[in-house]
Amino acid sequence: MINAQDIKIGTAIRMDGKLYFCIDFLHVKPGKGNTFMRTKLKDVVNGYVLERRFNIGEKLEDVRVERRPYQFLYKEGEDFIFMNQETYDQVPIAREQINGVDYLLEGMVVEVVSDASTETILFADLPVKVQMKITYTEPGVKGDTATNSLKPATLECGATVRVPLFINEGETIEVDTRDGSYVGRVKA
């Protein structure tokens, strides 16, 4: 059990039988009345975000989570098979539990978060930024850097990303896995 004032970003708590991660918090001390914590909690299972107020001193059930590196091996049906980098155990993880799954390549190392008490895998996170090679896009034309126009480009993982007009096929770019946006070109 932890006190409400001990909630920080990344803290995992169990509330109403569900598991939540704190994604934002604010310690509020109004001019009149008691101090409280205003939090934003993300449901681990379905990804819903809810705002919740807790009074200072309120007891909450905390959950100990472990973050470990796992390497993606292959896809089997709807499951993705990952290998624990420490024990070499192979574990299937469902598509819905992987954040940024569209940018997953064989051999990529992801961070898998699991409940330490039950050893249940909660979710897997790809790195925030990944480098990918462009397999197909329309060729760029000299002088296309003047506008902020974007064109579609297919990456080696099969996903499509909107890139600036001057990017050509065969180049390596950096992509944000959270929203699939183009970050920049990688210099060779």
N, C-alpha and C positions, 0 to 999 in steps of 0.2 A: 504494500500500500504506500502511496505517495501523497503528499499534500498538494492541493491545487496550485499553490504558488511555486511549486517545483517543476511545473510543466514548461518545457522548452521545445524548440523546433526539433522534430525527429523523435520525440517521446512517444512511446506506444502505450495506449491504455485500453482496457476492456470495459465497455459500458453497454448496458442493455444486451449482453450476450454477443456483442459485435466488437471487432478489433478496429481501433482508429489510430492514425498517426497524426500528431500535431504538425500542421504546416505553417501556422502563424499564431502568435499570442501577443497580448497586450495587458500589462499590469495597470489597472485603472484605479485611481484614488480620487473619487469625486469630492467636491467641497463639503457635501453633506451626505452622510450615510457611510456604509461599510465599504472597504476596499474589496475589489473582485478581479478575477482574471477573465478577459474576453479572448476566446480561442477559436481557431478554425481547425476542424478535425476532418481528416479524409478517411472514409471507410475503405479498408483494405480490400474487401471482396468486390464491391461494385464501383468504387472510385468516387462515390458521392461526397461532396464537401458540405459540412454543416457548421454553423456558428453556434457556440455554446458558452454560456457564462457559468463560472464556478466561483463560489464564495471562498475567501481566503480561509484556510484551515480545513476545507472540505477534503475528505479522504477519497482517493481514487485507486482503482486496481490497475497497477502498472504491469506491463508485459515485457519480459526480457527477450529482445530479438538479437539474432546473430546475422552478421553480413559476411558472406564468404564468396571468394571468386570461383566461378564455374565456367568451364569451357564448353561451347556449343559443338556437338559432334555431328548430329544428323537429325532429320525429321522422319518420324515414323507415324504415319496416319495423321491425326490431328495433334499429336504430341511432339514436342521438341525434346531431344535427348541431350542432357548436359552431364558433364563429368566434373565431380568435385576435384579441385586442384590439389587438395591436401591428402584425401583418402583414396582417390581414383574411383570412387563409387559413381555409378551411372544412375541418373534420376530423370524421369520424364516430367516435363512441365507443360501445362496446357497453354495454348496460344493466348487466351484471355489474361493470363497471369504475367505475361511478358510485356513490359513497357518499351515501345519502339520496335516491335517485332518485325516490321517491314524492312528494317535496315540490318537484319541479322545475317551474318555470313558464317560459313563453316570455319571453326577454329577461333572464333571471336570469344573473348573472355568477358563475362557479364558478372554483375554483383547480385547474388541471390540472397534474399532476406527471408529468414525462417524464424518461427516461434521456438525459442530455446526449450521451453517446458514440454512441448508436444512434438518437436522436430517436424512440424508441418511447414511446408514451403508456402509463404505468403505471396511473394511476387519476385520477379527478376527485373533488374534495371540494366539497360544498355548504357554504355558511356554517353554522356550528354552530346558530345561531338564525335562523329566518326568520319574517316576519310574513305571516299569511294571513287572508283574510276567510272567515267561516263562511257557507256557502251554505244549509245546512239543519241544524236541530236542534230538538228539542222545546222549546216556549217555557218560560222560567223563571217560577217563581211567587214572589211576595214571601215572604220568610222562608226561602228555600232556602239561605241562607248559613250556617246553623247546623250543618249536617252536612258531612262530607267525602265525600259521595256524588258519583259521576261519571256522566255520560251521554254517549252517542256524538254527535259532531258531524262533518258532512261539510265539508271545506275546498274552496276554489276550485280546487285542483289535483286533487281527486277522492279524496284520502286521508281516512280516518276517524280522528279523535283523540278520546280520552276527556277531557271538560272538566267543570268544576264545574257544578252545577245552575243557578246564576244567570246563566250565559253565554247570550246570545240570538243568534238568526239575524241576520246583517248586521254583527256586531261583528268587530273585528280582534283576533286573538290572536297570541302568539308561541309557536312550536313548536320543540323541540329535534330537529334532523334526524338525530341519531345513534340515538335510540331512539323517536322519534315521541311524546314526552311533551309535555303542556301546560306552558308555562312561566309565562305570565301574560297578562293582558288589556292591550292597547295603548290608551293614552289618546289621544283624537283631538285 
